[in-house]
Amino acid sequence: MSVNLPPKQKTAILLMSLPPEASAEIFKELPPEEVQSITAEISKLPQISPETRAQVIQEFLDQDGGSAGNPFAGFGFKPGGGLAPAGFGPPQFGGGFDQTAIAPTTGNRPLDFLRRVDPRQLLQLMRKEHPQTLAVILSFLHPNQASAVLSDLTPQVQPEVAKRLAELGPVNPEVLEELEKVLESRLHQALEDGPYAHSDGKEALLEILNQADRSTEERILVGLNERNSQIVDDFKTKLCDFEDINNIDDNSMQQLLRITDFRDLVLALKGADRGLAERVYRFLSPDVARALRDDVEGLGHVAWDEIKQAQQQIRNSLRGLVKIGKIKFR
């Protein structure tokens, strides 16, 4: 069923319905003018009902990627090949449901659509199933997926599922068909009602920016500033950078350090200026500060990408604390 909305608005709704990290990855691959056009559209979206959002997602999945009538073709999307720009390989977005997973199965393998769902989300879909059902599902997953799911099960359930998996014989096709329907239904529901089902465009765009790397974020903000500088001004009060930890008060610094991974801190400080690093050391106990300093100074050559990734992790933690009002700036 086609949704009676302009193509740009459909694209905006589609991207705001994705996990923010997925949208950020897509934006990374698009030309600047398309990023600017899409983000401007997202920022001015009215409230979108769950029904409209679900219809847009389904329409996208039903498209023929080569169709001249594809409403998303103008932005280079290939619906038949997954939610990605043309020429961009199959997405591996670790944090959320892959929307292409609910596309009709093209082969004869049962539960094939589950092979495109992140293991952490698979666990959410399967968590309440009986060990026998879990064993059946695991038997049809990719080995890497099955291993990840099995390792995340509770210690009480793990051996029971492993035993049943080892003893599993042929499964009744009717049972598989029914199981497929149930899991597809759950996946649809998770997409429609899940944590990424934003109704407000500005909120969705802010979440996307929170997950984007620095260059993508800057590209989006520059383009958006040309269309709506007020929104950019609002965003900048919430979009802290790693270097901003030098500008937060003492209590805020303590809160941030409590939730920061030690390895991320080592890598991040390796690429930080000395003043920022010294301030971090002052908030740690003498033993921890000495160990951290030794690790930073003893660290050999590290790729700049690793340092940037660690700094981005800390930046994201800082932004999360800002969002819930736990950070004060000096």
C-alpha contacts under 8 A as a table, 3 or more apart, distances in Angstrom:
res1	aa1	res2	aa2	distance
1	M	55	Q	7.14
1	M	59	E	6.53
2	S	55	Q	7.53
2	S	56	V	7.76
2	S	59	E	6.22
3	V	52	T	7.48
3	V	55	Q	6.62
3	V	56	V	6.43
3	V	59	E	7.62
5	L	9	Q	6.43
5	L	10	K	6.40
6	P	9	Q	5.35
6	P	10	K	6.41
7	P	10	K	5.06
7	P	11	T	6.25
7	P	71	P	4.98
7	P	72	F	6.31
8	K	11	T	5.10
8	K	12	A	6.23
8	K	38	I	6.93
8	K	41	E	6.95
8	K	71	P	7.99
8	K	72	F	7.59
9	Q	12	A	4.98
9	Q	13	I	6.17
9	Q	41	E	6.43
9	Q	42	I	7.60
9	Q	45	L	7.55
10	K	13	I	5.11
10	K	14	L	6.08
10	K	56	V	6.34
10	K	71	P	7.77
10	K	72	F	7.72
11	T	14	L	5.02
11	T	15	L	6.22
11	T	38	I	7.26
11	T	72	F	6.20
12	A	15	L	5.29
12	A	16	M	6.15
12	A	38	I	6.00
12	A	39	T	7.38
12	A	41	E	6.03
12	A	42	I	4.99
12	A	45	L	7.80
13	I	16	M	5.22
13	I	17	S	6.19
13	I	42	I	7.15
13	I	45	L	7.96
13	I	48	I	7.85
13	I	53	R	6.54
13	I	56	V	7.32
14	L	17	S	5.24
14	L	18	L	6.73
14	L	53	R	7.29
14	L	56	V	6.60
14	L	57	I	6.16
15	L	18	L	5.30
15	L	23	S	5.81
16	M	19	P	7.75
16	M	20	P	7.49
16	M	23	S	7.49
16	M	42	I	7.19
16	M	196	Y	7.54
16	M	197	A	7.58
16	M	198	H	6.57
16	M	201	G	6.93
16	M	204	A	5.44
16	M	205	L	7.08
17	S	53	R	7.32
17	S	191	L	7.86
17	S	196	Y	5.71
17	S	197	A	5.32
17	S	198	H	6.41
18	L	22	A	6.25
18	L	23	S	6.21
18	L	96	G	7.79
18	L	99	Q	7.68
18	L	196	Y	6.16
18	L	197	A	7.79
19	P	22	A	5.28
19	P	23	S	6.57
19	P	95	G	6.98
19	P	96	G	5.46
19	P	97	F	7.44
19	P	196	Y	5.46
20	P	23	S	5.19
20	P	24	A	6.10
20	P	196	Y	7.39
20	P	204	A	7.45
20	P	207	E	5.68
20	P	208	I	4.34
20	P	209	L	7.84
20	P	210	N	7.87
20	P	211	Q	6.13
21	E	24	A	4.98
21	E	25	E	6.21
21	E	93	F	6.88
21	E	95	G	7.10
21	E	208	I	6.38
21	E	211	Q	5.12
21	E	212	A	6.86
22	A	25	E	5.16
22	A	26	I	6.37
22	A	91	P	7.98
22	A	93	F	5.56
22	A	96	G	7.75
23	S	26	I	5.06
23	S	27	F	6.15
23	S	208	I	6.32
24	A	27	F	5.11
24	A	28	K	6.27
24	A	208	I	5.58
24	A	209	L	7.02
24	A	211	Q	6.20
24	A	212	A	4.91
24	A	213	D	7.92
24	A	216	T	7.67
25	E	28	K	5.13
25	E	29	E	6.92
25	E	212	A	7.22
26	I	29	E	5.45
26	I	30	L	6.66
26	I	84	A	6.17
26	I	85	P	6.74
27	F	30	L	5.25
27	F	35	V	6.07
27	F	216	T	7.11
28	K	216	T	5.81
29	E	85	P	6.99
29	E	88	F	7.48
30	L	34	E	6.40
30	L	35	V	6.23
30	L	85	P	6.97
31	P	34	E	5.51
31	P	35	V	6.38
32	P	35	V	5.06
32	P	36	Q	6.13
32	P	219	R	6.89
32	P	220	I	7.87
32	P	223	G	7.79
33	E	36	Q	5.15
33	E	37	S	6.19
33	E	223	G	7.76
34	E	37	S	5.04
34	E	38	I	6.07
34	E	75	F	6.52
35	V	38	I	5.29
35	V	39	T	6.01
35	V	220	I	6.48
35	V	223	G	7.84
36	Q	39	T	5.36
36	Q	40	A	6.02
36	Q	219	R	7.97
36	Q	220	I	6.01
36	Q	223	G	4.85
36	Q	224	L	6.00
37	S	40	A	5.32
37	S	41	E	6.34
38	I	41	E	5.08
38	I	42	I	6.23
39	T	42	I	4.95
39	T	43	S	6.12
39	T	205	L	7.12
39	T	220	I	7.02
39	T	224	L	6.91
40	A	43	S	5.21
40	A	44	K	6.65
40	A	224	L	5.88
40	A	227	R	6.95
40	A	228	N	7.84
41	E	44	K	5.51
41	E	45	L	6.34
42	I	45	L	5.31
42	I	201	G	4.99
42	I	202	K	6.86
42	I	204	A	7.79
42	I	205	L	6.68
43	S	201	G	4.95
43	S	202	K	4.75
43	S	205	L	6.60
43	S	231	I	7.89
44	K	201	G	6.34
44	K	202	K	7.24
45	L	48	I	7.69
45	L	200	D	6.93
45	L	201	G	5.11
45	L	202	K	7.86
46	P	199	S	7.86
46	P	200	D	6.74
46	P	201	G	7.04
47	Q	199	S	5.02
47	Q	200	D	5.45
47	Q	201	G	7.53
48	I	52	T	6.51
48	I	53	R	6.62
48	I	199	S	5.05
48	I	200	D	7.27
49	S	52	T	5.34
49	S	53	R	6.32
49	S	199	S	6.88
50	P	53	R	5.07
50	P	54	A	6.05
50	P	192	E	6.26
50	P	193	D	7.48
50	P	197	A	7.60
50	P	199	S	7.96
51	E	54	A	5.17
51	E	55	Q	6.22
52	T	55	Q	5.07
52	T	56	V	6.22
53	R	56	V	5.21
53	R	57	I	6.29
53	R	192	E	7.37
54	A	57	I	5.17
54	A	58	Q	6.13
54	A	192	E	6.06
55	Q	58	Q	5.10
55	Q	59	E	5.98
56	V	59	E	5.08
56	V	60	F	6.17
57	I	60	F	5.19
57	I	61	L	6.32
57	I	99	Q	7.90
58	Q	61	L	5.06
58	Q	62	D	6.12
59	E	62	D	5.05
59	E	63	Q	6.34
60	F	63	Q	5.37
60	F	72	F	7.81
60	F	79	P	6.23
61	L	79	P	5.88
61	L	80	G	7.26
61	L	100	T	6.93
61	L	103	A	6.05
62	D	79	P	7.80
62	D	103	A	7.69
63	Q	67	S	7.31
63	Q	70	N	6.37
63	Q	79	P	6.16
63	Q	80	G	7.09
64	D	67	S	5.20
64	D	70	N	7.14
64	D	79	P	6.80
64	D	80	G	6.15
65	G	70	N	7.00
65	G	73	A	7.88
65	G	77	F	7.74
65	G	78	K	4.99
65	G	79	P	5.10
65	G	80	G	4.98
65	G	81	G	7.51
66	G	70	N	7.59
66	G	78	K	7.82
67	S	70	N	5.37
68	A	73	A	7.81
70	N	73	A	5.34
71	P	74	G	7.07
72	F	75	F	5.73
72	F	76	G	6.97
72	F	77	F	5.97
73	A	76	G	5.04
73	A	77	F	5.54
73	A	78	K	7.34
74	G	77	F	7.67
75	F	85	P	7.46
76	G	85	P	5.05
76	G	86	A	5.21
77	F	83	L	6.83
77	F	84	A	5.71
77	F	85	P	4.41
77	F	86	A	5.57
78	K	81	G	5.45
78	K	82	G	6.41
78	K	83	L	6.70
78	K	84	A	6.29
78	K	85	P	6.22
78	K	86	A	5.74
79	P	82	G	5.42
79	P	83	L	6.07
79	P	84	A	7.76
81	G	84	A	7.51
81	G	90	P	7.18
82	G	90	P	6.22
82	G	91	P	7.15
82	G	99	Q	7.83
82	G	100	T	5.40
83	L	90	P	7.83
83	L	91	P	7.09
83	L	99	Q	7.19
83	L	100	T	6.66
84	A	88	F	5.75
84	A	89	G	7.17
84	A	90	P	7.15
84	A	91	P	6.80
85	P	88	F	5.38
88	F	91	P	7.99
91	P	98	D	7.90
92	Q	118	D	7.78
93	F	96	G	6.43
93	F	97	F	7.99
93	F	98	D	7.26
93	F	118	D	7.51
94	G	118	D	6.13
95	G	118	D	7.38
95	G	120	R	7.80
95	G	121	Q	7.99
96	G	118	D	6.81
96	G	121	Q	6.67
97	F	101	A	7.77
97	F	117	V	5.90
97	F	118	D	6.46
97	F	121	Q	6.38
97	F	187	L	7.93
97	F	191	L	7.14
98	D	101	A	5.55
98	D	116	R	6.46
98	D	117	V	5.60
98	D	118	D	7.25
99	Q	102	I	6.22
99	Q	103	A	7.78
99	Q	191	L	7.56
100	T	103	A	5.28
100	T	116	R	7.33
101	A	113	F	4.94
101	A	114	L	6.38
101	A	115	R	7.68
101	A	116	R	5.29
101	A	117	V	6.17
102	I	113	F	6.37
102	I	184	E	6.46
102	I	187	L	7.21
102	I	188	H	7.16
103	A	113	F	7.30
104	P	113	F	7.65
105	T	108	N	7.59
105	T	112	D	6.34
105	T	113	F	6.04
107	G	112	D	7.54
109	R	112	D	5.58
110	P	140	F	7.05
110	P	176	L	6.81
110	P	177	E	7.65
110	P	180	E	7.54
111	L	114	L	5.72
111	L	115	R	7.73
111	L	137	I	7.60
111	L	140	F	6.58
111	L	141	L	7.85
111	L	176	L	7.76
111	L	180	E	5.85
112	D	115	R	5.66
112	D	116	R	7.99
112	D	140	F	7.42
112	D	141	L	7.63
113	F	116	R	5.89
113	F	117	V	7.52
114	L	117	V	5.28
114	L	122	L	7.58
114	L	141	L	6.93
115	R	141	L	5.80
115	R	142	H	6.23
115	R	145	Q	7.58
117	V	121	Q	6.70
117	V	122	L	6.32
118	D	121	Q	5.38
118	D	122	L	6.19
118	D	145	Q	7.72
119	P	122	L	4.83
119	P	123	L	6.27
119	P	145	Q	5.56
119	P	146	A	7.73
119	P	148	A	6.17
119	P	149	V	5.69
120	R	123	L	5.27
120	R	124	Q	6.77
120	R	148	A	7.98
120	R	149	V	7.01
121	Q	124	Q	5.03
121	Q	125	L	6.46
122	L	125	L	5.10
122	L	126	M	6.18
122	L	149	V	7.26
123	L	126	M	5.08
123	L	127	R	5.45
123	L	149	V	6.06
123	L	152	D	7.77
123	L	153	L	7.97
124	Q	127	R	5.37
125	L	128	K	7.92
125	L	183	L	6.92
125	L	186	R	6.62
125	L	187	L	7.16
126	M	129	E	5.52
126	M	134	L	6.88
129	E	133	T	6.04
129	E	134	L	6.15
130	H	133	T	5.26
130	H	134	L	6.26
131	P	134	L	4.92
131	P	135	A	6.11
131	P	157	V	7.08
131	P	160	E	6.48
131	P	161	V	5.00
131	P	164	R	7.36
132	Q	135	A	5.10
132	Q	136	V	6.40
132	Q	161	V	6.63
132	Q	164	R	6.11
132	Q	165	L	7.73
133	T	136	V	5.07
133	T	137	I	6.30
134	L	137	I	5.18
134	L	138	L	6.12
134	L	161	V	6.61
135	A	138	L	5.15
135	A	139	S	6.22
135	A	161	V	5.51
135	A	162	A	7.13
135	A	164	R	6.03
135	A	165	L	4.76
135	A	168	L	7.61
136	V	139	S	5.26
136	V	140	F	7.02
136	V	165	L	7.01
136	V	168	L	7.50
136	V	171	V	7.76
137	I	140	F	5.58
137	I	141	L	6.72
138	L	141	L	5.22
138	L	146	A	5.21
138	L	165	L	7.73
139	S	146	A	7.57
139	S	165	L	7.00
141	L	145	Q	6.15
141	L	146	A	5.69
142	H	145	Q	5.24
142	H	146	A	6.17
143	P	146	A	5.05
143	P	147	S	6.01
144	N	147	S	5.20
144	N	148	A	6.22
145	Q	148	A	5.16
145	Q	149	V	6.18
146	A	149	V	5.19
146	A	150	L	5.99
147	S	150	L	5.15
147	S	151	S	6.09
148	A	151	S	5.26
148	A	152	D	6.46
149	V	152	D	5.25
149	V	153	L	6.59
150	L	153	L	5.40
150	L	158	Q	6.38
151	S	158	Q	7.44
153	L	157	V	6.24
153	L	158	Q	5.67
154	T	157	V	5.32
154	T	158	Q	6.06
155	P	158	Q	5.33
155	P	159	P	7.28
156	Q	159	P	6.85
156	Q	160	E	7.46
157	V	160	E	5.38
157	V	161	V	6.19
158	Q	161	V	5.34
158	Q	162	A	6.11
159	P	162	A	4.97
159	P	163	K	6.01
160	E	163	K	5.20
160	E	164	R	6.32
161	V	164	R	5.18
161	V	165	L	6.01
162	A	165	L	5.03
162	A	166	A	6.18
163	K	166	A	5.23
163	K	167	E	6.36
164	R	167	E	5.08
164	R	168	L	5.87
165	L	168	L	5.08
171	V	175	V	7.16
171	V	176	L	7.10
172	N	175	V	5.29
172	N	176	L	6.52
173	P	176	L	5.02
173	P	177	E	6.13
174	E	177	E	5.04
174	E	178	E	6.24
175	V	178	E	5.23
175	V	179	L	6.12
176	L	179	L	5.01
176	L	180	E	6.02
177	E	180	E	5.11
177	E	181	K	6.38
178	E	181	K	5.17
178	E	182	V	6.37
179	L	182	V	5.15
179	L	183	L	6.23
180	E	183	L	5.28
180	E	184	E	6.02
181	K	184	E	5.19
181	K	185	S	6.09
182	V	185	S	5.17
182	V	186	R	6.33
183	L	186	R	5.03
183	L	187	L	6.15
184	E	187	L	5.07
184	E	188	H	6.20
185	S	188	H	5.17
185	S	189	Q	6.24
186	R	189	Q	5.04
186	R	190	A	6.10
187	L	190	A	5.02
187	L	191	L	6.24
188	H	191	L	5.18
188	H	192	E	6.28
189	Q	192	E	5.11
189	Q	193	D	5.90
189	Q	194	G	7.52
190	A	193	D	5.37
190	A	194	G	4.82
191	L	194	G	5.48
191	L	196	Y	7.65
191	L	197	A	7.17
192	E	197	A	6.18
193	D	196	Y	7.85
193	D	197	A	5.86
194	G	197	A	5.59
195	P	198	H	7.57
198	H	201	G	7.22
198	H	203	E	7.18
198	H	204	A	5.89
199	S	204	A	7.89
200	D	203	E	5.41
200	D	204	A	6.34
201	G	204	A	5.07
201	G	205	L	6.09
202	K	205	L	5.06
202	K	206	L	6.08
203	E	206	L	5.18
203	E	207	E	6.36
204	A	207	E	5.17
204	A	208	I	6.30
205	L	208	I	4.98
205	L	209	L	6.19
206	L	209	L	5.09
206	L	210	N	6.18
206	L	235	F	6.98
207	E	210	N	4.98
207	E	211	Q	6.55
208	I	211	Q	5.27
208	I	212	A	6.23
209	L	212	A	5.00
209	L	217	E	5.66
210	N	239	L	7.20
210	N	316	N	6.50
210	N	319	R	7.48
211	Q	316	N	7.52
212	A	216	T	5.94
212	A	217	E	5.73
213	D	216	T	5.50
213	D	217	E	6.13
213	D	312	Q	7.38
214	R	217	E	5.07
214	R	218	E	6.13
215	S	218	E	5.18
215	S	219	R	6.16
216	T	219	R	5.06
216	T	220	I	6.22
217	E	220	I	5.21
217	E	221	L	6.18
218	E	221	L	5.12
218	E	222	V	6.02
219	R	222	V	5.35
219	R	223	G	6.36
220	I	223	G	5.35
220	I	224	L	6.01
221	L	224	L	4.97
221	L	225	N	5.85
221	L	232	V	6.42
222	V	225	N	5.19
222	V	226	E	6.79
223	G	226	E	5.51
223	G	227	R	7.11
224	L	227	R	5.25
224	L	228	N	5.91
224	L	229	S	7.00
224	L	232	V	6.88
225	N	228	N	5.20
225	N	229	S	4.34
225	N	230	Q	7.82
225	N	231	I	7.72
225	N	232	V	5.86
226	E	229	S	6.52
228	N	231	I	5.78
228	N	232	V	6.90
229	S	232	V	5.08
229	S	233	D	6.22
230	Q	233	D	5.09
230	Q	234	D	6.31
231	I	234	D	5.05
231	I	235	F	6.17
232	V	235	F	4.99
232	V	236	K	6.12
233	D	236	K	5.28
233	D	237	T	6.90
234	D	237	T	5.73
234	D	238	K	7.37
235	F	238	K	5.37
235	F	239	L	6.08
236	K	239	L	4.98
236	K	240	C	7.35
237	T	240	C	7.44
238	K	319	R	6.71
238	K	322	V	6.69
238	K	323	K	7.01
239	L	319	R	6.43
240	C	244	D	6.05
240	C	315	R	6.70
240	C	318	L	7.15
240	C	319	R	6.05
241	D	244	D	5.36
241	D	245	I	7.78
241	D	312	Q	7.96
241	D	315	R	5.59
242	F	245	I	6.06
242	F	311	Q	5.85
242	F	312	Q	6.76
242	F	314	I	6.61
242	F	315	R	4.74
243	E	246	N	6.02
243	E	247	N	7.93
243	E	272	A	7.99
243	E	276	L	7.64
244	D	247	N	5.15
244	D	248	I	6.91
245	I	248	I	5.46
245	I	253	M	7.04
245	I	276	L	7.85
245	I	318	L	7.73
246	N	276	L	5.81
246	N	279	R	7.45
247	N	329	F	5.61
247	N	330	R	5.60
248	I	252	S	6.03
248	I	253	M	6.36
248	I	327	I	6.93
248	I	328	K	5.73
248	I	329	F	4.10
248	I	330	R	5.33
249	D	252	S	5.35
249	D	253	M	6.27
249	D	327	I	7.73
249	D	328	K	5.85
249	D	329	F	5.50
249	D	330	R	5.18
250	D	253	M	5.09
250	D	254	Q	6.37
251	N	254	Q	5.18
251	N	255	Q	6.37
252	S	255	Q	5.11
252	S	256	L	6.20
252	S	326	K	6.83
252	S	327	I	5.10
252	S	328	K	6.28
253	M	256	L	5.12
253	M	257	L	6.16
253	M	280	V	7.96
253	M	283	F	7.66
254	Q	257	L	5.23
254	Q	258	R	6.24
254	Q	283	F	6.78
255	Q	258	R	5.25
255	Q	259	I	6.88
256	L	259	I	5.58
256	L	260	T	6.33
256	L	317	S	7.10
256	L	318	L	6.45
256	L	321	L	7.73
257	L	260	T	5.04
259	I	317	S	7.58
260	T	264	D	7.15
260	T	265	L	6.91
260	T	314	I	6.54
260	T	317	S	7.50
261	D	264	D	5.28
261	D	265	L	6.32
262	F	265	L	5.01
262	F	266	V	6.32
263	R	266	V	5.14
263	R	267	L	6.38
264	D	267	L	5.29
264	D	268	A	5.89
264	D	310	A	4.75
264	D	311	Q	7.15
264	D	313	Q	7.31
264	D	314	I	7.37
265	L	268	A	5.05
265	L	269	L	5.98
265	L	310	A	7.11
265	L	311	Q	7.81
265	L	314	I	7.76
266	V	269	L	5.44
266	V	270	K	6.25
266	V	292	L	6.56
266	V	295	D	6.57
266	V	296	V	5.34
267	L	270	K	5.11
267	L	271	G	7.00
267	L	296	V	7.11
267	L	306	E	7.27
267	L	307	I	5.25
267	L	310	A	6.07
267	L	311	Q	7.68
268	A	271	G	5.63
268	A	272	A	6.38
268	A	307	I	5.36
268	A	308	K	7.13
268	A	310	A	5.31
268	A	311	Q	4.85
269	L	272	A	4.69
269	L	273	D	7.64
269	L	277	A	5.86
269	L	296	V	6.78
270	K	296	V	5.61
270	K	297	E	7.53
270	K	299	L	7.78
270	K	307	I	7.23
271	G	304	W	7.96
271	G	307	I	6.26
272	A	276	L	6.62
272	A	277	A	6.49
273	D	276	L	5.68
273	D	277	A	6.47
274	R	277	A	5.08
274	R	278	E	6.06
275	G	278	E	5.20
275	G	279	R	6.31
276	L	279	R	5.22
276	L	280	V	6.46
277	A	280	V	5.17
277	A	281	Y	6.37
278	E	281	Y	5.10
278	E	282	R	6.42
279	R	282	R	5.27
279	R	283	F	7.00
280	V	283	F	5.54
280	V	284	L	7.11
281	Y	284	L	5.47
281	Y	289	A	5.07
281	Y	292	L	7.85
281	Y	293	R	7.64
282	R	285	S	7.77
282	R	289	A	7.40
284	L	288	V	6.01
284	L	289	A	5.31
285	S	288	V	5.30
285	S	289	A	5.90
286	P	289	A	5.12
286	P	290	R	6.01
287	D	290	R	5.17
287	D	291	A	6.20
288	V	291	A	5.08
288	V	292	L	6.02
289	A	292	L	5.07
289	A	293	R	6.01
290	R	293	R	5.12
290	R	294	D	6.08
291	A	294	D	5.14
291	A	295	D	6.16
292	L	295	D	5.11
292	L	296	V	6.15
293	R	296	V	5.14
293	R	297	E	6.04
294	D	297	E	5.23
294	D	298	G	5.72
295	D	298	G	5.08
295	D	299	L	5.91
296	V	299	L	5.34
299	L	302	V	7.60
302	V	306	E	6.88
302	V	307	I	7.26
303	A	306	E	5.46
303	A	307	I	6.79
304	W	307	I	5.07
304	W	308	K	6.14
305	D	308	K	5.07
305	D	309	Q	6.06
306	E	309	Q	5.07
306	E	310	A	6.27
307	I	310	A	5.21
307	I	311	Q	6.19
308	K	311	Q	5.05
308	K	312	Q	6.00
309	Q	312	Q	5.00
309	Q	313	Q	6.29
310	A	313	Q	5.10
310	A	314	I	6.52
311	Q	314	I	5.20
311	Q	315	R	6.05
312	Q	315	R	4.79
312	Q	316	N	6.02
313	Q	316	N	5.13
313	Q	317	S	6.37
314	I	317	S	5.02
314	I	318	L	6.20
315	R	318	L	5.02
315	R	319	R	6.16
316	N	319	R	5.02
316	N	320	G	6.12
317	S	320	G	5.05
317	S	321	L	6.38
318	L	321	L	5.18
318	L	322	V	6.20
318	L	327	I	7.80
319	R	322	V	4.90
319	R	323	K	6.08
320	G	323	K	5.09
320	G	324	I	6.62
321	L	324	I	5.34
321	L	325	G	6.26
321	L	326	K	5.09
321	L	327	I	5.92
322	V	325	G	5.07
322	V	326	K	5.72
322	V	327	I	5.08
322	V	328	K	7.93
323	K	326	K	7.64
325	G	328	K	7.93
